[in-house]
Amino acid sequence: MNRWGPEAWFVKAFGGNVPGDKGSAFIPEGYSFEEMGPKGMKGKGIAEMKATQERLKSEWPLGCPVAFRG
């Protein structure tokens, strides 16, 4: 549905590209948030990112980090 859903038909009708038009340039198979970034870095740094996530979860208070508490 992502490749040929209603929005894709609209984009294609006006000359745009949909996932798969230029091979793997638009990653038609999809990706996860951890895989975003330059191609050379794909799959690298995931362990460090997870460690940072866990550290931040334990250090930051619950709620909005910029909220004022009075």
N, C-alpha and C positions, 0 to 999 in steps of 0.2 A: 504493500500500500504506500510506502514512503517513496518508492521510485515512480510509480504511476498513479498516485492519488490525485485528487482534484487540484491541489496546489501545484503539483509537478506538471500537470497538463497546462495550467495557466502560464507557468514559467517557460515551458518549452514553446508554447504558442508565440511568446514574445521574444524568442531567441536566446533564452537563458539556458544554463546547463543544469541537468539533474544528476544525482549520484549515478556513476557508471558511464557517463558520456565520454569522459576522458580517461578511461581505464581506471586505475586506482588513485588518481589525483584527488578525488573527493571521498575516498574511503567508502565505497558503496556497501561494504559488509558491516559497517558501523564501527564504533570504538567506545572505549570506556574513558571516563574522565582521567584516569591515571595514565592513559596512553597519549594524551594531547601534548603537542610540542613538536620540535624538529624530528625528522625521520631518523636521524642518527642517534637520538636519545630514546627512541621507542623501546620500552621494556626495561629501561635503566632507572635506578633511583626509587623504585617502588618500595623497597624495604625502608629506606630513609624517610620517605614520605609518610608511611604508616607509623613509624616511630615518632615523627613530629606530630602527627595527628593525636596519638595517644598522650604525648607530653602536653599538648595544648589543652586537651580535654581535662587533664588533671590540674592544670594551672589556672585556667580561666574560670571565673565565676559563671554560674548559670545566667542566662539572659543576655541582653544586648551589652556588648563590651563598652559602648559609649554612653549608656544610660546613667543619669545622675541619681544617686541615692542620697536621700536627705533625711 
